[in-house]
């Protein structure tokens, strides 16, 4: 598990290898990840947008951005925790992800970024 706190918002990430899948006659390595967002601040905040940079060891970098997460824009009061799961398809057995959430403080209407720490995506038992 990797964790990071930005502006009182704690992000924790757990990733897992889920096996291989074929899409359009091409094999992909599938990884799931679970994100836990914990509001350790004294303010109510809402997650508005996400931005991901996905690195593949074959020197492929993908960018994913959009509104909310998994179709939701959760509001977190102080001490609230929100958890969701998603997945990532890579063309190689090793990669990583990092990013940020754009959030808003609902009391002040000010936007801020909450950083998602870099986490590794690796097929078990791979070594150099």
One Martini backbone bead per residue (centre of mass of N, CA, C, O) as a GRO file, in nm:
protein
  128
    1UNK     BB    1   0.098   0.036   0.021
    2UNK     BB    2   0.010   0.368  -0.062
    3UNK     BB    3   0.069   0.711   0.065
    4UNK     BB    4  -0.102   1.042   0.080
    5UNK     BB    5  -0.093   1.393   0.183
    6UNK     BB    6  -0.329   1.659   0.087
    7UNK     BB    7  -0.483   1.897   0.246
    8UNK     BB    8  -0.605   1.654   0.441
    9UNK     BB    9  -0.588   1.430   0.209
   10UNK     BB   10  -0.605   1.082   0.203
   11UNK     BB   11  -0.417   0.850   0.002
   12UNK     BB   12  -0.489   0.506  -0.082
   13UNK     BB   13  -0.308   0.220  -0.234
   14UNK     BB   14  -0.412  -0.083  -0.404
   15UNK     BB   15  -0.258  -0.347  -0.593
   16UNK     BB   16  -0.343  -0.592  -0.864
   17UNK     BB   17  -0.314  -0.888  -1.022
   18UNK     BB   18  -0.551  -1.042  -1.283
   19UNK     BB   19  -0.416  -1.097  -1.555
   20UNK     BB   20  -0.513  -1.194  -1.874
   21UNK     BB   21  -0.625  -1.027  -2.181
   22UNK     BB   22  -0.830  -1.006  -2.468
   23UNK     BB   23  -0.812  -0.736  -2.718
   24UNK     BB   24  -0.821  -0.721  -3.036
   25UNK     BB   25  -0.590  -0.954  -3.049
   26UNK     BB   26  -0.469  -0.853  -2.767
   27UNK     BB   27  -0.250  -0.863  -2.504
   28UNK     BB   28  -0.317  -0.810  -2.151
   29UNK     BB   29  -0.243  -0.659  -1.849
   30UNK     BB   30  -0.422  -0.688  -1.542
   31UNK     BB   31  -0.516  -0.423  -1.313
   32UNK     BB   32  -0.596  -0.351  -0.989
   33UNK     BB   33  -0.751  -0.080  -0.789
   34UNK     BB   34  -0.753   0.077  -0.461
   35UNK     BB   35  -0.921   0.365  -0.336
   36UNK     BB   36  -0.858   0.581  -0.054
   37UNK     BB   37  -1.052   0.852   0.085
   38UNK     BB   38  -0.946   1.083   0.344
   39UNK     BB   39  -1.088   1.323   0.560
   40UNK     BB   40  -0.860   1.519   0.771
   41UNK     BB   41  -1.016   1.763   0.771
   42UNK     BB   42  -1.243   2.053   0.852
   43UNK     BB   43  -1.363   2.010   0.562
   44UNK     BB   44  -1.576   2.016   0.295
   45UNK     BB   45  -1.553   1.796   0.009
   46UNK     BB   46  -1.509   1.763  -0.356
   47UNK     BB   47  -1.493   1.552  -0.622
   48UNK     BB   48  -1.445   1.634  -0.972
   49UNK     BB   49  -1.155   1.522  -1.077
   50UNK     BB   50  -0.931   1.337  -1.296
   51UNK     BB   51  -0.567   1.243  -1.317
   52UNK     BB   52  -0.372   1.028  -1.531
   53UNK     BB   53  -0.057   0.850  -1.529
   54UNK     BB   54   0.051   0.591  -1.754
   55UNK     BB   55   0.299   0.342  -1.723
   56UNK     BB   56   0.492   0.156  -1.956
   57UNK     BB   57   0.774  -0.045  -2.013
   58UNK     BB   58   0.731   0.020  -2.340
   59UNK     BB   59   0.708   0.340  -2.350
   60UNK     BB   60   0.411   0.394  -2.249
   61UNK     BB   61   0.187   0.677  -2.232
   62UNK     BB   62  -0.098   0.753  -2.037
   63UNK     BB   63  -0.404   0.949  -2.045
   64UNK     BB   64  -0.643   1.025  -1.779
   65UNK     BB   65  -0.954   1.212  -1.796
   66UNK     BB   66  -1.217   1.345  -1.571
   67UNK     BB   67  -1.504   1.304  -1.423
   68UNK     BB   68  -1.455   1.185  -1.152
   69UNK     BB   69  -1.544   0.853  -1.019
   70UNK     BB   70  -1.717   0.603  -1.134
   71UNK     BB   71  -1.957   0.830  -1.176
   72UNK     BB   72  -1.851   1.011  -0.933
   73UNK     BB   73  -1.894   1.298  -0.677
   74UNK     BB   74  -1.775   1.301  -0.390
   75UNK     BB   75  -1.865   1.380  -0.056
   76UNK     BB   76  -1.649   1.502   0.218
   77UNK     BB   77  -1.647   1.495   0.531
   78UNK     BB   78  -1.522   1.502   0.812
   79UNK     BB   79  -1.388   1.165   0.833
   80UNK     BB   80  -1.442   1.068   0.568
   81UNK     BB   81  -1.484   0.770   0.354
   82UNK     BB   82  -1.364   0.670   0.022
   83UNK     BB   83  -1.422   0.382  -0.194
   84UNK     BB   84  -1.256   0.244  -0.489
   85UNK     BB   85  -1.261   0.061  -0.804
   86UNK     BB   86  -1.025  -0.042  -1.062
   87UNK     BB   87  -0.854  -0.045  -1.389
   88UNK     BB   88  -0.567  -0.179  -1.587
   89UNK     BB   89  -0.414  -0.183  -1.914
   90UNK     BB   90  -0.129  -0.359  -2.027
   91UNK     BB   91   0.143  -0.454  -2.252
   92UNK     BB   92   0.298  -0.505  -1.988
   93UNK     BB   93   0.420  -0.636  -1.667
   94UNK     BB   94   0.511  -0.323  -1.631
   95UNK     BB   95   0.416  -0.043  -1.410
   96UNK     BB   96   0.245   0.281  -1.360
   97UNK     BB   97   0.084   0.520  -1.133
   98UNK     BB   98  -0.045   0.863  -1.144
   99UNK     BB   99  -0.186   1.167  -0.976
  100UNK     BB  100  -0.504   1.354  -0.956
  101UNK     BB  101  -0.733   1.556  -0.777
  102UNK     BB  102  -1.005   1.760  -0.817
  103UNK     BB  103  -1.105   1.991  -0.570
  104UNK     BB  104  -1.357   2.120  -0.335
  105UNK     BB  105  -1.433   2.368  -0.117
  106UNK     BB  106  -1.754   2.424   0.001
  107UNK     BB  107  -1.707   2.688   0.178
  108UNK     BB  108  -1.501   2.852  -0.047
  109UNK     BB  109  -1.479   2.743  -0.357
  110UNK     BB  110  -1.199   2.610  -0.361
  111UNK     BB  111  -0.952   2.482  -0.552
  112UNK     BB  112  -0.775   2.156  -0.550
  113UNK     BB  113  -0.506   1.936  -0.517
  114UNK     BB  114  -0.479   1.571  -0.507
  115UNK     BB  115  -0.237   1.343  -0.462
  116UNK     BB  116  -0.130   1.051  -0.629
  117UNK     BB  117   0.059   0.807  -0.572
  118UNK     BB  118   0.291   0.613  -0.680
  119UNK     BB  119   0.218   0.297  -0.842
  120UNK     BB  120   0.263  -0.037  -0.888
  121UNK     BB  121   0.273  -0.258  -1.182
  122UNK     BB  122   0.307  -0.618  -1.121
  123UNK     BB  123   0.401  -0.911  -1.193
  124UNK     BB  124   0.454  -1.172  -1.030
  125UNK     BB  125   0.790  -1.279  -1.029
  126UNK     BB  126   0.941  -1.035  -1.139
  127UNK     BB  127   1.278  -1.005  -1.272
  128UNK     BB  128   1.613  -0.887  -1.359
   0.00000   0.00000   0.00000
